[in-house]
Amino acid sequence: MSKTITIDGVTRIEGHARITIDLNDQGRVHDAKFHVTQFRGFEKFVEGRPLTEMPSVMARICGICPVSHLMASAKACDELLSVEIPPTAANLRRVMNLAQLVQSHALSFFHLSSPDLLYGFDADPATRNIFGLINTHPEFAKDGILLRKFGQEIIQILGGKKIHPAWVVPGGVSEPLTAERREKIIAGIPDALDRAKRAATWLYSTFEKFPNEEAAFANFPTMFAGLVTPQGNIEHYDGALRFADNTGKLVAEFTNPYQYRDYISEATENFSFLKSPFFKSKGYPDGIYRVGPLARVILAEKCGTPLADAELKRFREKLGRAPASSFHYHWARLIEILHAIEKIGELMNDPDILSPRVRARARPNRNEGVGISEAPRGTLIHHYKIDDQGQMRWANMIIATGNNNLAMNRGVKQVAERFVNGDKLTEGMLNRVEAVIRCFDPCLSCSTHALGQMPMIVELRGPNGELLDEIRRD
């Protein structure tokens, strides 16, 4: 008889989700799906709010990556005001965005994914977690904690608090950086670099221990998307949005943010509140693409900072220019941590970073604005429409995690087909199905904005658990 295995909920990710694995009559995997079960209605309840509130409101989408939404939202609002923000304001935004990337990547790699890599995917789950890590590898755990602290403290120094800072505003930032606060940021850079280098060296030494996982963790050809600088280097705040094929060859690139509609469409499925963006010309679901750290290091010619470029060279010597396995997101995160710390140091040492000119002020001058930036998890798009009084009338967001939805769903099926035996289930099998999702580091609070309907099942059970009645909405 056919059966369904349910993993509810998926562990060591941000947000709530479950995975279902359908087995056929022979006990083999027929299908698998990643169900995102929470819903965030920000597009609707911002309607009627003034555009000036949008960055702070949108930051409340998530407590893990509020800075990412601040950036994309503020850029959309800059468009609504028709202003070019002062260069110092743009660089200060860059610093905060890079600090967000460091703290988020550190959380993903050290706290959520490294227990699998340190102990193995079949290890006892009572040990294979952050508390086990602290007990058996305290220095490694400390590196993760302090790298995350480095990023969060920069956010606090710039924005006044670590979570939901209101410092990024339409037209720039609300106040300039002082020399004293700049020195605090600079003082933490050498220690952070040492910890990031140590993690990259360790991961390089252990990578060959997982050939089966590398082969099956969402390992298939897709397109890749992400921002690049005018020189083609890695970029997280501004630049051209580039699409490449599975070999890294350029497919499309544009700098006008409004052009995203020419290349990206969105689909909804009835099994998830997570939308499925796809590359428009290839159609759904063939227009699958991946975003985030792996996509960014594949798309970029180089990082543009010395330590990160050295690590990127080692990455490419080992894996080639465009590795297909999503297992390599972990290594790409460490490359980006190195780059972000180096870039923060470079920006902090720019004499103009202390300029008092950090905000352009204007009334609404457009009725439509699009902001695109890179969140830790990938390309993030905020698209707004306002009336002539500057009040929100419409919003749409394409969230980083959503861009990876098609790849995550195909990935859980691939891993299930490779590892799950319907005749004899083990915890290690199912952990691998979860672990492929952890490669993408999804942020589900951010990303669940689909307007479709999920099936609903309401069961009435008696005191002994027997099913008395059931209502279904398919």
Salt bridges, closest charged atoms under 4 A:
ASP31 OD2 - LYS33 NZ 2.72
GLU43 OE1 - HIS449 ND1 2.93
GLU47 OE2 - LYS44 NZ 3.20
GLU53 OE1 - ARG49 NH2 2.95
ASP78 OD2 - ARG93 NH1 2.79
GLU79 OE1 - ARG366 NH1 3.18
ASP116 OD1 - ARG12 NH2 3.11
ASP116 OD1 - ARG128 NE 3.26
ASP116 OD2 - ARG438 NH2 2.95
ASP122 OD1 - ARG432 NH1 2.85
ASP143 OD1 - ARG195 NH1 2.64
ASP143 OD1 - ARG198 NH2 2.80
GLU153 OE2 - LYS149 NZ 3.86
GLU175 OE2 - ARG181 NH1 3.89
GLU183 OE2 - ARG182 NE 3.81
ASP191 OD2 - ARG195 NE 2.81
ASP194 OD1 - LYS197 NZ 3.74
GLU208 OE2 - LYS318 NZ 2.32
GLU213 OE2 - ARG432 NE 2.81
GLU214 OE2 - HIS328 NE2 2.94
GLU235 OE2 - ARG94 NE 3.98
ASP238 OD1 - LYS75 NZ 3.08
GLU253 OE1 - ARG242 NE 2.58
GLU266 OE1 - LYS275 NZ 2.69
GLU301 OE2 - ARG242 NH1 3.97
GLU301 OE2 - ARG321 NH2 3.67
GLU311 OE1 - ARG314 NH2 2.81
GLU336 OE1 - HIS105 NE2 2.82
GLU336 OE2 - HIS236 NE2 2.85
GLU336 OE2 - ARG296 NE 2.59
GLU346 OE2 - LYS343 NZ 2.80
GLU368 OE2 - ARG261 NH1 2.78
GLU368 OE2 - HIS383 NE2 2.60
GLU374 OE1 - ARG296 NH1 2.61
ASP387 OD2 - ARG393 NH2 2.84
GLU427 OE2 - ARG128 NH2 2.74
GLU434 OE1 - ARG438 NH1 3.85
ASP441 OD2 - ARG377 NH2 3.23
GLU459 OE1 - ARG461 NE 3.05
GLU470 OE2 - ARG472 NE 2.74
